[in-house]
Amino acid sequence: MVVGAYYPELAGGSLQCRTLIRALRDRVQFSVLTTTRDRTLPVVSDVERVPVRRVFVAPERRLTKIAAALQLLRQARAIARDHDVIHFHGFTEKMLALLPIAKAGRLRTIEKMTSLGWDDPIAIRSRPGGWMLAAAQARVDRFVCISSAMRERCRAAGIAADRVVEIPNGVDIARFMPVDGTARAAIRSRLGLPVGATVLTFVGFWSEEKGPARLFDAWLRVQTPNDVLLFIGSTAPEHGEVDRGHVERVRARVGKHTRAYIG
């Protein structure tokens, strides 16, 4: 399992990978290779009996990216010796180092695309170094799409239908379920939300392809005096997925009479 962050770091991809591991570990032996910005995290650790290898990288610093690429190559060689499948969660520059080793070791490769407009086989070509990313991505054995729109992007890119499977992101309904009125009131009080308001919530990083600014524009057109729009997600500009321009544009438009909250 190759992902951009893993427990105890919090990110949607890391949570999904952890959930998948928990669901299948009685049948599949897993290990995790991940990058991290946090130097305090151990390079090697055991998370719920799953070995986790971490490689430090600060994407804005070129030297750390070069050092990370070398470390990824060393880790990948070790992984290739005793694994059968490499699962990429998302497709980023790190895959340029890992995919050739996977192919040389005749490992099967799976890519779960994470965002339409970011790592689908059409949009990826417009990213920096996109021609290299697209050429590498084309060699992946199986693609997992999270929506029919993403499947259509694969078709438009010329990827054979038998290499593509659509698996929408699921929701754990035992964990995420309605709460009673008392608990709901307590949550609203803690977040500073009006008791009787209708709350629309966005959860995710403030990145262009996730569209928080587009949601805000749409909400402005349909809101009523009893509506609240709640944004939950990182706005930290140093995070690679955060579009600082989105954050600044929306913050500038949230006036004292606009019932929108960014948390």
Sequence and secondary structure as in RCSB ss.txt:
>XXXX:A:sequence
MVVGAYYPELAGGSLQCRTLIRALRDRVQFSVLTTTRDRTLPVVSDVERVPVRRVFVAPERRLTKIAAALQLLRQ
ARAIARDHDVIHFHGFTEKMLALLPIAKAGRLRTIEKMTSLGWDDPIAIRSRPGGWMLAAAQARVDRFVCISSAM
RERCRAAGIAADRVVEIPNGVDIARFMPVDGTARAAIRSRLGLPVGATVLTFVGFWSEEKGPARLFDAWLRVQTP
NDVLLFIGSTAPEHGEVDRGHVERVRARVGKHTRAYIG
>XXXX:A:secstr
 EES  TTS  HHHHHHHHHHHHHTTT    EEEEES TTS SEEEETTEEEEEEE  TT HHHHHHHHHHHHHH
HHHHHHH SEEEEES  THHHHHHHHHHHTT EEEEE   TTTTSTTGGGGSTTHHHHHHHHTT SEEEESSHHH
HHHHHHTT  GGGEEE      TTTS    HHHHHHHHHHHT  TT EEEEEES   GGG HHHHHHHHHHH  T
TEEEEEES   TTSTT  HHHHHHHHHH  TTS EEE 
